[in-house]
């Protein structure tokens, strides 16, 4: 991060290279990071070659290349259509809304996945009982949905702090994109069994089919509704991908996805109702009183989500933790 920032300041501010300076700074910092990591790995593991391992890795990973390409197409089509059919300012507002919503993915989904996937594969090798994984993912959904609700409700305040008045339209797209990222996290759980079964071709198929559906859908919605249409298209695409991945996972996955449909759906639906209610009653105007009302609504959602999103056993444990944290007088 320090190298990236220093290079960007040097190329953009000192040399005045503009966008090319940002790209050059990103390239150099990424190259340095890769060189350090590769050197460290080779120092620990040495260098060896196995044809059988190569065939296995290529067979597993090759289908994922078109999947990445299809994912990139879906990520870029909304901005490309907005650029051609709307204006650069609209694209800027949409991109800002996307960056705000992407905070859920960067700070919650990615760290959870880095731990969760490894632990699940270890658990699969050691035990055939996978029932305990479902509540853990439900807790994760409660956390990311709570963060998503806070991001969506406080989007007017966030956008006002980080941008100028020209980008206030980003507030409109944040709720759609937040829900889209939550569905992406749900899809992560549903595709785990396909990875375990080494059915990466189905994961590639999911991306390719979704791209075929997403591109014309995005174009039509952008033509009809502009900025909102692009956000709705992103949400519908994420919902379609999650549904298709659920079908693939339950039908072809070696390990059942372990998905608590009712509890997860209830938490997400409760968040949607809370957001719609607070927007209709408080609105999107920024003020101290309105922000306080939003925080109060968020606290009520957390209270309901915790006791609706966990079972009796977990609720008892959670209540015990609360009593342990509170002072003795309040507990009595």
Secondary structure, 3 states (H helix, E strand, C coil): CHHHHHHHHHHHHHCCCCHHHHHHHHHHHHHHHHHHHHHHHHHHHCCCCCHHHHHHHHHHHHHHHHHHHHHHHHHHHHHHHHHHHCCHHHHHHHHHHHHHHHHHHHHHHHHHHHHHHHHHHHHHHHCCCCHHHHHHHHHHHHHHHHHHHHHHHCHHHHHHHHCCHHHCCHHHHHHHHHHHHHHHHHHHHHCHHHHHCCCHHHHHHHHHHHHHHHHHHHHHHHHHHCHHHHHHHHHHHHHHHHHHHHHHHHHHCCCCCCCCHHHHHHHHHHHHHHHHHHHHHHCCCCCHHHHHHHHHHHHHHHHHHHHHCCCHHHHHHHHHHHHHHCCHHHHC
